[in-house]
Amino acid sequence: MKRSLSFVLSMVLLTVMLAACGNNSAKDEQSGGKSENEAKTKKIALVLPEKIGVNPFFVQMDEGFKKAGTEFGAEIKTIESTDPAAFEQNLRAAVAENYDLIITATFQAEDALKKVAAENPNKAFAIVDTTVDLPNIRSIGFREYEASYLLGATVGLSTKTNKVGMVAAVDIPLIKKYTEGFSEGLKSTNPTAEFFVNYVGGFNDPAKAKELALVQLGKGADFIAGAAATGDLGVFEAAKEKGFFTSGVDVDRTVIDPEHIVLSILKSTDTVTYETVKEFMNGTFKYGAVDYGLKEDGVGLTFVTRESESALNPFIGQENIDKVKKIKDDIIAGTITIKDPMQP
C-alpha cells in the first residue's frame, strides 16, 4: 500500500514538472527566447540632417526624444549627420540596425527619406516640420501661424511708430505661416500699422539679414521680427547696435538680450518628439499627417503661453500681454479662427 501511494505521488509530481516545462517552452517560443521585458523593448532612432548645437530646433528635439525614451522604456539612439550624403547613409544604417521607428526632421530630410522609406515599406518612419506623403511615414507639422498671429497682435498693441517689420528666410509657402500669420495678428489689434517684410534668400545668412533689418529700421520700424533661422543672429546684432526691438523663433531667444529681443515664437519640437515616442510605445501611433498648435502646446509665444527666464520688457508691458492671453484663449476655443496660409 505504501509503495502504491509513493508511486502515485511520484507520477503526479512528474506530471506537474512536465507541464511547467511545457509552459516555459511555450513562453520562450512566443518571445523568441527572450524574457518578457526584453520582448517588449522597442528600438527608436532619431536621425538628424545636421549636427546638434547650432540650431536649437534640433537641440529641443533631442531633449524630448531622450526624455520619452527614458520614461517609456525604449532603446533609443540619436544619430547626427555632417552633410546630406551622410544623412542618407545614417538613415540606411538605422534601417540595417533594425530600429522599429526612425524619426527625422525638416525639409532637409525629405529627399533621402522618400527614397529610404519607399525602399522599406514595412519600416515605420516619422518626420517633423514637413510632410512626406508615403503610407509608412507620420508627418508632424506645426500651426506656426497661430503663434505668429499672437506675435503680430502683441506688436500691434506695443508699437510706438506704427511701423513694424519682419526679416524672413525665403519666400516659400512654409515661411508664409510666419509672415501672413503675423500680418493678420497685427491687423487684428492695429489696423493702421504699416508692415514691412523682406526675404534673406536662405537660412544661414546673418549678414544679409542684418542688412535688411537696417533697411526696415530706416523706414521707421521700431519692431523687426526675425524669422530667418540662423539669419536671426544678424537681426539681433542690428537691434543691439541700433536700439530697436525684435523677436526670435523656435526657442526663448529673449535670454540672449532681453533689452532688445523682447518676444519669441515657440515651436515645441521637444513636445512633438516626446508625444511621437510615447504613442509608438503605447501602441497608438498612426501614419499620415498631424499638426500641433496652441491647443496642443506645439507652438506658443513667450509671456503669453509660457513664462520666460527674462523679465518682460516695458516696450511690451503686462497690460498688452493680458490682452493677448485672451486672444490666445479665443483661438484655442475656436472663437477666433486663423486661416492656414498653406491651404488654398
Secondary structure by P-SEA (a helix, b strand, c coil): caaaaaaaaaaaaaaaaaaaaaaaaaaaaaacccccccccbbbbbbbbcccccccaaaaaaaaaaaaaaaaaccbbbbbbbccaaaaaaaaaaaaaacccbbbbbcccccaaaaaaaaacccbbbbbcccccccccbbbbbbcaaaaaaaaaaaaaacccccbbbbbcccccccccccaaaaaaaaaaccccbbbbbbbccccccaaaaaaaaaaaaaacccbbbbccccaaaaaaaaaaacccccccccccccccccccccccccccaaaaaaaaaaaaaacccccccccccccccccccccccccccccccccccaaaaaaaaaaaaaaaaccccccccccc
